[in-house]
Amino acid sequence: MNYLEILDDVKTHVEHLFQTRGDEQLVYHNLNHTEHVIKHAVEIGNHYQLSDRDFFIVQCASWFHDVGYLDGRDQHEKKGAEAAAIFLRALEVNEETIQEVQGCIMATKMPQSPKNLLQQIVCDADLYHLGSEDFKDRNKLMRKETMAVCNKEIDKNLWRLGTLQLLESHHYHTQYCIGKLSARKLDTIRTLKTQIQEAFNLNEPTPAVLEMPQQKSASKDKKKKEEKDARPEKGIETMFRITSNNHQRLSDMADNKAHIMISINSIILSVVLSVLLRKLEDNEHLILPTVTLLLICLVTMVFSILATRPSVPPGRFTPEEVLEKKPNLLFFGNFYRMSLRDYNDAMEKMMENRDYLYGSLIKDIYAQGIVLGRKYRLLRIAYNVFMFGIIVSVLGFIIAVAFEM
């Protein structure tokens, strides 16, 4: 299937619909808004390196998501999904892909309820402006459109109050948008609260305004969530990446050190067994230092091998453990015996839950640290045994030769 060719047809079709059937009242939900959504959907999709098919689904859903407004505001998502299905079937797109496009469109219905990454991308692209620089201009257009469609004036402060409630109830779904847009959205919320408070201090509060103190407790929880979402995601991801890379380098260094000890002691053992043991019958005074050297090399090799010997867990987890956020899905030892389908389902659940995702990253780094601690502890024992053992062996040989003379 030539996705690019079909997308060109979709673009031409949707542009034609807005140009021929567009309503002058729709100053927000128009072709310009649709093009903005396409732009941001592509931006988010590029971040997640979507396949050609997934990119097609996301862009196609973005083109059609507001086409339903051309037939009225009511159930516009359903109308847009139906319009997309009709057009795509005419282009002989398979039914499974069409259903996924429709699912992405329906997920934008407020309150948004995306069920997978593609739906999350379309939802975040649709409301991208809530955390962007052009929020103020887009919000003015939305108010203008609402007043035109409803044919009535909307007080600026009441509109601000409604906008504040929207911003506080909304949250981005993709980690990319959470990291990039949540901080600016939080600043917008603070600005709106300041503007509303100043307006209500100057004027008599309306009934709608009197509801705000009652919402203070709920708003506090939402504010905490927004502040949590506004954490420096890129900095956190960089920290995890750097820490994991450092642990990997330290693990490689430990393995190299263990290999050096194994190689050196293997050579010593080979020399002792092939050369020195043959001459012990004639040099009985060398028996004790030779046996000491053999034991030292053997013990050193054992600890070096223990330091590099892999430990493999059972490789299975249950759905109940995933719901309880127990298994670390980032470590192969926890899933290598699972089917791809079960692992994929578990990974999707983890990616949808930021606490579970970050918790798994923390567990992974902690597990790496435990393994590193064990490796270096055993290596230290091996090096100490080798260092002091060689000294004792050499002294033993010197004393044995001296007494024989």
C-alpha positions, 0 to 999 in steps of 0.5 A: 500500500502506497501510504504517501499517495493515499495521504496526498489524496486525503489532504486534497479531499479534506482541503476541498471540503473546508474550502467548499463547505467551510462556515465563516463562523468556524474561525477556530475549527477550520483548515488552519487548525487541522494543518496545525494538528497535522504539523504537531502529530508529525512532530510527536510521531517523529519522536516515537519513530513510528512505522509508515503504517502508524504514521499514515493512521495518525496523519489520516486521523488528524486530517479528518478529526474536525471534518464533522464540524462542517455538518454541525458541532453535535457528535462531530467526532463520530461524523468525522470518523464516518467521513474518513471511513467512507473516503478510505474504503473508496481508496481500498484501504483495509478495514483494520487500518480504517478502524484504527483511524476511526479510533484515533478520531473518536479518542479526541472526544472530550474528555479524551480517552486514548487507549494506545500510543497512536490515539495519544499522539492524535489527542495531544496534537489536537490540544497541543496549543494548550501548552504552546506559545500561541495559546492566547491567540488560539483561545481568542479564536475559540471564544470568537467561534463559540460566541458566533455559533451560540449567537451570544456574548460571553463575558471575558472573565467567565470565559477565562474561568471556563478555560481555567477549568479546561486546563486544570482537567486536561493532561497530556498523554504522551511523555514527549508532550508532558515533558515539552508542554506541561511547564508552559501550560502550568504558567498559563494556569497561574496567569489565568488564576491571577487575572480572574482573582484581580477581576473578582476583586474589582467587581462583584463576583458572579455565581460562577465565581463563587464556585471557585473557593469550593473547588480549591481542594480539588484544584490543589490535587490537580495543581500537584499533578500539573507540577508533577507533569512539569518535571524536567522530563528530558533531564530525568531521561538523560540522568537514567541514560547516563547512569545506565551507560556508566553502569554498563561501562563499569560492568565491561571493565569488571569483566575485562579485569576478571578475564585478565586474572583468569588468563594470567592464572591459567598461564601460571597453572599451565607452566607449573603443571607442565614444567615444575611438577616434573622436577619436584621428585628431585627438588622436594624442598620446592613442594610446599611453595609449589602447592601454595602457588597452585592453590593461590592460582586456583582460588583466584580463578574461582573468584574471577569466574564467579564474578563473571558467571551469569545469573538468569532469573525464571524469565516469566511474569503474570498479568497480576504482577504487571497490574501490581507494577512488580516485574521490571520489563526492561531486564531480559531475565524477567521476560525471555520465556514470555510470548511476544504478545504477553510482553507487548501487552505488559509494555504498553501498560507500563508505557501508559503509566509514567510511575510504572515506567520510571519505577522500572527504570529505577529498578533496572539501575538498582539491579545493575548496581547490585550486580556491579557490587557483587562483581567488584566484591568478588574481583577484589577478593580475587586480586587480594588473593593473587597479590598476597598469594604471589608474595607468599609463594615467592617468599616460600620459594626463596626460603626453600632454596635458601634452606636447601643451600 
